[in-house]
Amino acid sequence: MANERQQLLILHLAMPDLDSHTVAWALYDGALPAGQLQMNTGDQNEPPYKSVIDAMRNGWFVIQLAPAPTYLRGAEHESGHLPYEYVLERRVAVS
């Protein structure tokens, strides 16, 4: 009998458009056996998907849209977190 496990994919895009290109990512895979390492930031040179739309076409569901960033006057060029973060989810069968 197969069980389902959740996978979470976090994609940071260059722009708020869901078809914009991925600039950073992380994958958390509940289907991996205990003790097996998860993908960490910087483990791969290429993102798993070029955009959120590409991930959706491969069965991922968007569960969080990025809020519009707020830029304070005079601080528009300050560095900080990546503003266009999308959280995606899918369930995979494991036996």
Secondary structure by P-SEA (a helix, b strand, c coil): cbbbbbbbbbbbbcccccccccccbbbbbccccccccccccccccccccccaaaaaaacccccccccbbbbccccccccccccbbbbbbbbbbcc
